[in-house]
Protein backbone atom coordinates (compact mmCIF):
# COMPACT_ATOMS: atom_id res chain seq x y z
CA UNK A 1 0.00 0.00 0.00
CA UNK A 2 1.22 3.49 -0.89
CA UNK A 3 0.13 6.94 0.26
CA UNK A 4 0.77 10.31 -1.38
CA UNK A 5 2.97 12.83 0.38
CA UNK A 6 2.81 16.63 0.15
CA UNK A 7 5.57 16.80 -2.46
CA UNK A 8 3.63 14.71 -4.94
CA UNK A 9 5.57 11.50 -4.38
CA UNK A 10 4.45 8.34 -2.65
CA UNK A 11 5.56 6.49 0.47
CA UNK A 12 5.36 2.73 0.95
CA UNK A 13 3.61 2.14 4.30
CA UNK A 14 5.48 -1.12 4.73
CA UNK A 15 8.76 0.81 4.52
CA UNK A 16 7.46 3.23 7.14
CA UNK A 17 6.49 0.36 9.42
CA UNK A 18 9.88 -1.28 9.01
CA UNK A 19 11.64 2.01 9.74
CA UNK A 20 9.62 2.43 12.93
CA UNK A 21 10.37 -1.13 13.94
CA UNK A 22 14.07 -0.46 13.68
CA UNK A 23 13.91 2.31 16.28
CA UNK A 24 12.05 0.18 18.82
CA UNK A 25 13.97 0.13 22.07
CA UNK A 26 15.74 -3.08 22.99
CA UNK A 27 14.58 -4.75 26.18
CA UNK A 28 17.46 -4.86 28.63
CA UNK A 29 18.17 -6.72 31.86
CA UNK A 30 20.70 -5.13 34.22
CA UNK A 31 23.09 -7.30 36.22
CA UNK A 32 24.84 -6.02 39.33
CA UNK A 33 27.34 -8.02 41.36
CA UNK A 34 28.00 -7.58 45.08
CA UNK A 35 31.54 -8.76 45.72
CA UNK A 36 33.03 -9.61 49.08
CA UNK A 37 33.57 -6.45 51.13
CA UNK A 38 31.16 -4.36 49.02
CA UNK A 39 27.87 -2.81 50.11
CA UNK A 40 24.64 -3.86 48.41
CA UNK A 41 23.48 -0.24 48.66
CA UNK A 42 26.49 0.88 46.58
CA UNK A 43 25.66 -1.70 43.91
CA UNK A 44 22.03 -0.58 43.86
CA UNK A 45 23.11 3.03 43.33
CA UNK A 46 25.46 1.95 40.57
CA UNK A 47 22.59 0.07 38.89
CA UNK A 48 20.44 3.21 39.01
CA UNK A 49 23.18 4.97 37.10
CA UNK A 50 23.50 2.02 34.72
CA UNK A 51 19.76 2.31 34.02
CA UNK A 52 20.28 5.96 33.01
CA UNK A 53 23.16 4.91 30.78
CA UNK A 54 20.99 2.22 29.17
CA UNK A 55 18.21 4.75 28.58
CA UNK A 56 20.68 7.17 27.01
CA UNK A 57 21.89 4.36 24.74
CA UNK A 58 18.30 3.68 23.61
CA UNK A 59 17.46 0.58 25.64
CA UNK A 60 14.37 -0.07 27.76
CA UNK A 61 15.25 -1.56 31.14
CA UNK A 62 12.65 -4.21 32.00
CA UNK A 63 14.22 -5.70 35.12
CA UNK A 64 17.45 -6.11 37.06
CA UNK A 65 19.21 -8.79 39.05
CA UNK A 66 21.77 -8.37 41.84
CA UNK A 67 24.04 -11.34 42.46
CA UNK A 68 26.21 -11.82 45.54
CA UNK A 69 29.43 -13.73 44.98
CA UNK A 70 32.27 -14.74 47.28
CA UNK A 71 34.79 -14.49 44.46
CA UNK A 72 34.89 -13.55 40.80
CA UNK A 73 34.74 -16.62 38.54
CA UNK A 74 37.36 -16.54 35.81
CA UNK A 75 35.13 -18.22 33.23
CA UNK A 76 31.73 -16.55 33.78
CA UNK A 77 32.34 -13.79 36.40
CA UNK A 78 29.31 -14.85 38.51
CA UNK A 79 29.41 -18.65 38.63
CA UNK A 80 27.34 -21.38 37.02
CA UNK A 81 24.24 -21.06 39.25
CA UNK A 82 23.88 -17.32 38.65
CA UNK A 83 24.42 -17.79 34.92
CA UNK A 84 21.47 -20.19 34.81
CA UNK A 85 19.38 -17.70 36.83
CA UNK A 86 20.23 -14.88 34.41
CA UNK A 87 19.38 -17.10 31.43
CA UNK A 88 15.96 -17.99 32.89
CA UNK A 89 15.22 -14.35 33.70
CA UNK A 90 16.18 -13.14 30.21
CA UNK A 91 13.94 -15.76 28.63
CA UNK A 92 11.06 -14.91 30.95
CA UNK A 93 11.09 -11.18 30.12
CA UNK A 94 12.05 -11.78 26.45
CA UNK A 95 15.16 -9.65 26.81
CA UNK A 96 17.16 -8.55 23.79
CA UNK A 97 20.13 -7.43 25.81
CA UNK A 98 21.96 -8.24 29.06
CA UNK A 99 24.02 -5.39 30.57
CA UNK A 100 26.63 -6.09 33.25
CA UNK A 101 27.56 -3.22 35.55
CA UNK A 102 31.20 -4.34 35.58
CA UNK A 103 33.81 -4.87 32.90
CA UNK A 104 34.04 -8.45 31.65
CA UNK A 105 37.00 -10.19 30.06
CA UNK A 106 36.73 -11.47 26.47
CA UNK A 107 36.53 -15.07 27.76
CA UNK A 108 33.75 -14.19 30.21
CA UNK A 109 31.77 -12.41 27.50
CA UNK A 110 32.11 -15.37 25.14
CA UNK A 111 31.13 -17.95 27.78
CA UNK A 112 28.19 -15.93 29.06
CA UNK A 113 26.76 -15.37 25.59
CA UNK A 114 27.11 -19.07 24.86
CA UNK A 115 25.22 -20.03 28.03
CA UNK A 116 22.58 -17.27 28.03
CA UNK A 117 22.07 -17.10 24.23
CA UNK A 118 21.45 -13.37 24.33
CA UNK A 119 23.41 -10.29 23.30
CA UNK A 120 25.56 -9.15 26.19
CA UNK A 121 27.50 -5.94 26.90
CA UNK A 122 29.45 -4.67 29.89
CA UNK A 123 29.60 -1.16 31.34
CA UNK A 124 32.56 -0.02 29.25
CA UNK A 125 30.96 -1.21 26.02
CA UNK A 126 27.74 0.62 26.91
CA UNK A 127 29.59 3.88 27.63
CA UNK A 128 31.50 3.56 24.38
CA UNK A 129 28.20 3.11 22.52
CA UNK A 130 26.82 6.30 24.11
CA UNK A 131 29.98 8.20 23.21
CA UNK A 132 29.66 6.99 19.62
CA UNK A 133 26.04 8.21 19.49
CA UNK A 134 26.84 11.66 20.89
CA UNK A 135 30.09 12.41 19.06
CA UNK A 136 29.55 15.35 16.73
CA UNK A 137 32.89 16.92 15.84
CA UNK A 138 35.67 15.23 13.88
CA UNK A 139 37.84 15.27 17.00
CA UNK A 140 35.23 13.54 19.18
CA UNK A 141 34.48 10.94 16.51
CA UNK A 142 38.18 10.16 16.15
CA UNK A 143 38.62 9.83 19.91
CA UNK A 144 35.58 7.56 20.26
CA UNK A 145 36.65 5.32 17.36
CA UNK A 146 40.11 4.95 18.89
CA UNK A 147 38.62 3.95 22.25
CA UNK A 148 36.26 1.47 20.58
CA UNK A 149 39.02 -0.19 18.58
CA UNK A 150 41.24 -0.45 21.66
CA UNK A 151 38.33 -2.16 23.43
CA UNK A 152 37.28 -4.50 20.63
CA UNK A 153 40.80 -5.54 19.60
CA UNK A 154 40.90 -8.13 22.38
CA UNK A 155 37.29 -9.20 21.75
CA UNK A 156 37.42 -10.25 18.12
CA UNK A 157 36.03 -13.67 18.96
CA UNK A 158 32.74 -11.84 19.44
CA UNK A 159 32.99 -8.66 17.40
CA UNK A 160 34.23 -9.91 14.03
CA UNK A 161 34.87 -7.22 11.41
CA UNK A 162 36.92 -6.67 8.26
CA UNK A 163 37.15 -2.88 8.45
CA UNK A 164 37.20 -3.08 4.66
CA UNK A 165 36.11 0.56 4.33
CA UNK A 166 39.37 1.67 5.91
CA UNK A 167 41.69 -0.73 4.07
CA UNK A 168 41.11 -3.48 1.54
CA UNK A 169 41.28 -7.06 2.80
CA UNK A 170 42.52 -8.65 -0.45
CA UNK A 171 46.28 -9.00 -0.48
CA UNK A 172 46.56 -8.21 3.22
CA UNK A 173 46.26 -11.75 4.56
CA UNK A 174 49.46 -13.63 5.31
CA UNK A 175 50.07 -17.34 4.68
CA UNK A 176 48.01 -19.40 7.06
CA UNK A 177 46.66 -16.29 8.80
CA UNK A 178 43.19 -16.63 10.29
CA UNK A 179 40.49 -14.02 9.71
CA UNK A 180 40.66 -12.92 13.36
CA UNK A 181 44.42 -12.41 13.12
CA UNK A 182 43.89 -10.39 9.94
CA UNK A 183 41.26 -8.24 11.63
CA UNK A 184 43.46 -7.73 14.67
CA UNK A 185 46.34 -6.57 12.51
CA UNK A 186 44.09 -4.25 10.51
CA UNK A 187 42.68 -2.80 13.71
CA UNK A 188 46.25 -2.15 14.84
CA UNK A 189 46.92 -0.22 11.62
CA UNK A 190 43.71 1.78 12.09
CA UNK A 191 44.62 2.57 15.71
CA UNK A 192 48.04 3.86 14.62
CA UNK A 193 46.35 6.05 11.99
CA UNK A 194 43.86 7.47 14.52
CA UNK A 195 46.61 8.21 17.05
CA UNK A 196 48.57 10.04 14.36
CA UNK A 197 45.45 12.04 13.49
CA UNK A 198 44.85 12.96 17.15
CA UNK A 199 48.49 14.04 17.52
CA UNK A 200 47.98 16.37 14.56
CA UNK A 201 44.79 17.76 16.12
CA UNK A 202 46.64 18.25 19.40
CA UNK A 203 49.40 20.21 17.67
CA UNK A 204 46.81 22.38 15.95
CA UNK A 205 45.13 23.12 19.27
CA UNK A 206 48.47 24.09 20.81
CA UNK A 207 48.92 26.63 18.00
CA UNK A 208 45.39 27.95 18.57
CA UNK A 209 46.00 28.30 22.30
CA UNK A 210 49.08 30.50 21.84
CA UNK A 211 46.82 33.41 20.99
CA UNK A 212 44.83 32.82 24.18
CA UNK A 213 47.73 33.02 26.64
CA UNK A 214 46.81 36.51 27.77
CA UNK A 215 43.44 35.34 29.16
CA UNK A 216 42.72 33.46 32.37
CA UNK A 217 41.35 30.04 31.36
CA UNK A 218 38.52 28.43 33.34
CA UNK A 219 37.36 24.85 32.79
CA UNK A 220 34.08 23.39 33.98
CA UNK A 221 34.50 19.90 35.41
CA UNK A 222 32.16 17.58 37.25
CA UNK A 223 30.17 14.38 37.24
CA UNK A 224 28.15 13.74 34.09
CA UNK A 225 24.71 15.40 34.11
CA UNK A 226 25.68 17.78 36.94
CA UNK A 227 24.59 20.76 34.83
CA UNK A 228 27.93 22.01 33.46
CA UNK A 229 26.59 22.85 30.00
CA UNK A 230 23.58 24.70 31.42
CA UNK A 231 25.88 26.75 33.65
CA UNK A 232 28.18 27.38 30.68
CA UNK A 233 25.24 28.75 28.68
CA UNK A 234 24.19 31.04 31.53
CA UNK A 235 27.68 32.41 32.15
CA UNK A 236 28.85 32.77 28.55
CA UNK A 237 25.73 32.48 26.34
CA UNK A 238 27.54 29.58 24.66
CA UNK A 239 24.59 27.81 23.03
CA UNK A 240 25.87 24.40 24.18
CA UNK A 241 23.45 21.45 23.81
CA UNK A 242 21.81 20.66 27.15
CA UNK A 243 19.88 17.46 27.85
CA UNK A 244 18.86 15.66 31.02
CA UNK A 245 20.93 12.68 29.95
CA UNK A 246 24.36 11.32 30.71
CA UNK A 247 27.22 12.40 28.42
CA UNK A 248 25.18 14.91 26.44
CA UNK A 249 28.45 16.84 26.01
CA UNK A 250 31.55 15.22 24.49
CA UNK A 251 33.17 18.09 22.61
CA UNK A 252 34.89 20.84 24.53
CA UNK A 253 33.42 24.30 23.91
CA UNK A 254 35.35 27.47 24.71
CA UNK A 255 33.93 30.99 24.86
CA UNK A 256 35.44 34.38 25.67
CA UNK A 257 33.27 36.14 28.24
CA UNK A 258 33.40 39.03 30.69
CA UNK A 259 33.53 37.95 34.31
CA UNK A 260 33.46 41.60 35.42
CA UNK A 261 34.45 45.00 34.03
CA UNK A 262 37.80 44.59 32.22
CA UNK A 263 37.95 40.95 33.35
CA UNK A 264 37.74 38.72 30.29
CA UNK A 265 38.16 34.99 30.72
CA UNK A 266 38.10 31.92 28.49
CA UNK A 267 35.43 29.50 29.78
CA UNK A 268 35.48 25.87 28.60
CA UNK A 269 32.88 23.12 28.94
CA UNK A 270 34.27 19.57 28.97
CA UNK A 271 33.10 15.96 29.02
CA UNK A 272 31.67 14.77 32.34
CA UNK A 273 33.22 12.11 34.54
CA UNK A 274 31.56 8.96 35.86
CA UNK A 275 32.35 6.04 38.12
CA UNK A 276 34.17 3.14 36.47
CA UNK A 277 35.09 5.41 33.55
CA UNK A 278 37.09 3.20 31.17
CA UNK A 279 40.78 4.09 31.26
CA UNK A 280 40.96 3.75 27.46
CA UNK A 281 38.42 6.58 27.20
CA UNK A 282 40.61 8.85 29.33
CA UNK A 283 43.57 8.01 27.12
CA UNK A 284 41.62 8.54 23.90
CA UNK A 285 40.12 11.83 25.10
CA UNK A 286 43.52 13.31 25.92
CA UNK A 287 42.98 16.12 23.39
CA UNK A 288 39.68 17.13 25.01
CA UNK A 289 40.95 16.73 28.58
CA UNK A 290 43.91 18.99 27.78
CA UNK A 291 41.45 21.84 28.36
CA UNK A 292 41.26 20.72 31.99
CA UNK A 293 44.99 20.08 32.37
CA UNK A 294 45.93 23.49 30.98
CA UNK A 295 43.24 25.51 32.77
CA UNK A 296 44.22 28.15 35.33
CA UNK A 297 41.11 27.61 37.46
CA UNK A 298 38.56 24.78 37.65
CA UNK A 299 34.85 25.17 38.27
CA UNK A 300 33.83 21.87 39.89
CA UNK A 301 30.06 21.62 39.31
CA UNK A 302 28.20 19.30 41.69
CA UNK A 303 24.60 18.07 41.49
CA UNK A 304 23.54 19.11 45.00
CA UNK A 305 20.21 17.27 44.65
CA UNK A 306 21.86 13.87 44.16
CA UNK A 307 21.74 11.79 47.32
CA UNK A 308 25.32 10.60 46.87
CA UNK A 309 26.94 13.78 45.62
CA UNK A 310 29.83 13.31 48.06
CA UNK A 311 30.79 10.12 46.25
CA UNK A 312 30.46 11.84 42.88
CA UNK A 313 32.79 14.62 44.08
CA UNK A 314 35.31 11.98 45.15
CA UNK A 315 35.15 10.28 41.73
CA UNK A 316 35.73 13.63 39.97
CA UNK A 317 38.70 14.37 42.23
CA UNK A 318 40.17 10.91 41.58
CA UNK A 319 39.82 11.45 37.83
CA UNK A 320 41.52 14.84 38.11
CA UNK A 321 44.43 13.10 39.85
CA UNK A 322 44.56 10.53 37.04
CA UNK A 323 44.85 13.23 34.35
CA UNK A 324 47.27 15.35 36.40
CA UNK A 325 44.99 18.31 37.16
CA UNK A 326 44.47 17.90 40.91
CA UNK A 327 46.45 20.91 42.22
CA UNK A 328 44.67 23.71 40.39
CA UNK A 329 42.73 26.52 42.13
CA UNK A 330 39.16 25.23 42.24
CA UNK A 331 35.75 26.74 42.98
CA UNK A 332 33.03 24.32 44.07
CA UNK A 333 29.64 25.12 42.53
CA UNK A 334 26.65 23.25 43.95
CA UNK A 335 24.01 23.21 41.21
CA UNK A 336 20.29 22.28 41.25
CA UNK A 337 19.71 23.68 44.75
CA UNK A 338 16.11 24.34 43.70
CA UNK A 339 15.63 20.56 43.51
CA UNK A 340 16.53 20.08 47.21
CA UNK A 341 13.24 19.57 49.04
CA UNK A 342 14.31 20.39 52.60
CA UNK A 343 15.64 23.99 53.05
CA UNK A 344 17.60 22.82 56.10
CA UNK A 345 19.66 20.59 53.81
CA UNK A 346 20.71 23.67 51.86
CA UNK A 347 21.68 25.43 55.12
CA UNK A 348 23.73 22.40 56.21
CA UNK A 349 25.42 22.25 52.81
CA UNK A 350 26.43 25.91 53.03
CA UNK A 351 27.84 25.32 56.51
CA UNK A 352 29.83 22.33 55.26
CA UNK A 353 31.20 24.21 52.23
CA UNK A 354 31.36 27.91 53.19
CA UNK A 355 33.60 28.86 50.25
CA UNK A 356 31.40 27.24 47.59
CA UNK A 357 28.79 28.86 45.35
CA UNK A 358 25.18 27.62 45.32
CA UNK A 359 23.13 27.95 42.15
CA UNK A 360 20.34 26.73 39.98
CA UNK A 361 21.77 27.15 36.50
CA UNK A 362 18.46 26.12 34.92
CA UNK A 363 16.55 28.92 36.71
CA UNK A 364 19.37 31.47 36.74
CA UNK A 365 19.68 31.52 40.53
CA UNK A 366 23.00 32.48 42.14
CA UNK A 367 24.93 33.32 38.96
CA UNK A 368 26.20 36.63 40.41
CA UNK A 369 27.52 34.68 43.39
CA UNK A 370 29.40 32.34 41.04
CA UNK A 371 31.04 35.25 39.22
CA UNK A 372 32.01 36.97 42.49
CA UNK A 373 33.41 33.77 44.00
CA UNK A 374 35.28 32.92 40.81
CA UNK A 375 36.79 36.39 40.75
CA UNK A 376 37.94 35.89 44.34
CA UNK A 377 39.62 32.58 43.41
CA UNK A 378 41.40 34.19 40.45
CA UNK A 379 42.53 37.27 42.37
CA UNK A 380 43.72 35.28 45.38
CA UNK A 381 46.93 34.60 43.44
CA UNK A 382 47.38 38.06 41.95
CA UNK A 383 50.79 39.68 42.28
CA UNK A 384 51.33 43.43 42.64
CA UNK A 385 54.33 45.19 41.12
CA UNK A 386 55.67 48.74 41.15
CA UNK A 387 56.81 49.60 37.64
CA UNK A 388 58.38 52.87 36.44
CA UNK A 389 58.25 53.19 32.67
CA UNK A 390 58.79 56.25 30.45
CA UNK A 391 55.66 57.48 28.75
CA UNK A 392 57.57 57.54 25.48
CA UNK A 393 57.91 53.74 25.54
CA UNK A 394 54.38 53.07 24.32
CA UNK A 395 55.15 49.43 23.57
CA UNK A 396 55.94 48.77 27.24
CA UNK A 397 52.89 50.68 28.44
CA UNK A 398 50.60 48.81 26.01
CA UNK A 399 52.03 45.47 27.18
CA UNK A 400 51.34 46.28 30.83
CA UNK A 401 47.76 47.25 30.02
CA UNK A 402 47.36 43.97 28.10
CA UNK A 403 48.59 41.53 30.73
CA UNK A 404 47.67 43.35 33.94
CA UNK A 405 45.31 45.73 35.62
CA UNK A 406 46.69 49.19 36.42
CA UNK A 407 45.53 50.19 39.88
CA UNK A 408 47.02 53.68 39.80
CA UNK A 409 49.17 55.96 37.67
CA UNK A 410 51.33 58.89 38.74
CA UNK A 411 52.42 61.07 35.82
CA UNK A 412 54.12 63.59 38.13
CA UNK A 413 56.62 61.01 39.39
CA UNK A 414 60.13 61.70 38.05
CA UNK A 415 62.95 59.70 39.59
CA UNK A 416 64.91 58.85 36.46
CA UNK A 417 66.84 60.95 33.97
CA UNK A 418 63.76 61.00 31.73
CA UNK A 419 61.56 64.11 31.88
CA UNK A 420 58.22 62.34 31.53
CA UNK A 421 57.72 59.12 33.47
CA UNK A 422 54.74 57.01 34.49
CA UNK A 423 54.64 55.28 37.82
CA UNK A 424 52.04 52.51 37.71
CA UNK A 425 51.13 50.02 40.42
CA UNK A 426 50.19 47.04 38.28
CA UNK A 427 48.05 44.12 39.40
CA UNK A 428 48.74 41.12 37.17
CA UNK A 429 46.85 37.94 36.47
CA UNK A 430 48.49 35.24 38.57
CA UNK A 431 49.49 33.14 35.55
CA UNK A 432 50.89 36.16 33.69
CA UNK A 433 53.29 37.27 36.42
CA UNK A 434 56.23 35.01 35.45
CA UNK A 435 55.72 35.76 31.75
CA UNK A 436 55.50 39.48 32.51
CA UNK A 437 58.77 39.52 34.46
CA UNK A 438 60.47 37.71 31.56
CA UNK A 439 59.09 40.25 29.09
CA UNK A 440 60.52 43.05 31.21
CA UNK A 441 64.10 41.93 30.56
CA UNK A 442 64.36 43.76 27.20
CA UNK A 443 62.80 46.80 28.89
CA UNK A 444 65.41 46.63 31.61
CA UNK A 445 68.06 46.57 28.91
CA UNK A 446 66.64 49.73 27.30
CA UNK A 447 66.02 51.55 30.59
CA UNK A 448 68.78 50.83 33.07
CA UNK A 449 67.09 52.83 35.82
CA UNK A 450 63.74 51.05 35.46
CA UNK A 451 62.49 50.11 38.91
CA UNK A 452 60.66 46.81 39.50
CA UNK A 453 59.53 45.98 43.03
CA UNK A 454 57.53 42.81 43.75
CA UNK A 455 56.09 44.09 47.03
CA UNK A 456 55.25 47.82 46.85
CA UNK A 457 54.63 47.93 50.62
CA UNK A 458 58.25 46.99 51.25
CA UNK A 459 59.54 49.31 48.52
FENGI-V883754 format. One record per pair of residues at least 12 apart in sequence whose C-alpha atoms are under 6 Angstrom apart, sorted by the first residue. I is the first residue (numbers start at 1). J is the second residue. If there is no record, write none. Layout:
i=(I	I)
j=(J	J)
This chain:
i=(25	25	25	26	26	26	27	27	27	27	28	28	28	28	28	28	29	29	29	29	30	30	31	31	31	31	32	32	33	33	33	34	35	36	57	75	76	76	87	97	97	98	99	99	99	100	101	102	102	103	103	106	124	132	143	143	147	147	147	162	202	215	216	217	217	217	217	218	218	218	218	218	219	219	219	219	219	220	220	220	221	222	222	222	222	223	223	223	224	224	224	224	225	226	226	229	230	231	236	249	250	252	252	253	253	254	254	255	293	297	297	298	299	299	300	300	301	301	302	302	303	304	304	304	304	305	305	332	333	333	333	334	335	335	336	337	357	381	382	382	382	383	383	384	384	385	385	385	385	386	386	386	386	387	387	387	388	388	388	388	389	390	390	391	391	404	404	405	405	405	406	407	407	408	408	409	409	410	410)
j=(58	59	60	59	60	96	60	61	95	96	60	61	62	95	97	98	61	63	64	98	64	99	64	65	66	100	66	101	66	67	68	68	69	70	130	108	108	112	116	119	120	120	120	121	122	122	123	122	123	122	123	155	278	144	284	285	280	281	284	183	287	265	265	265	266	295	296	266	267	295	297	298	267	268	292	295	298	269	298	299	300	272	300	301	316	272	273	274	246	247	272	273	246	302	303	242	361	361	257	271	271	269	270	268	269	267	268	267	325	329	330	330	330	331	332	333	333	334	334	335	335	334	335	336	337	339	340	356	356	357	358	358	359	360	360	360	370	430	428	429	430	427	428	426	427	425	426	453	454	425	452	453	456	424	451	452	422	423	450	451	422	421	422	421	422	427	428	426	427	428	426	425	426	424	425	423	424	422	423)
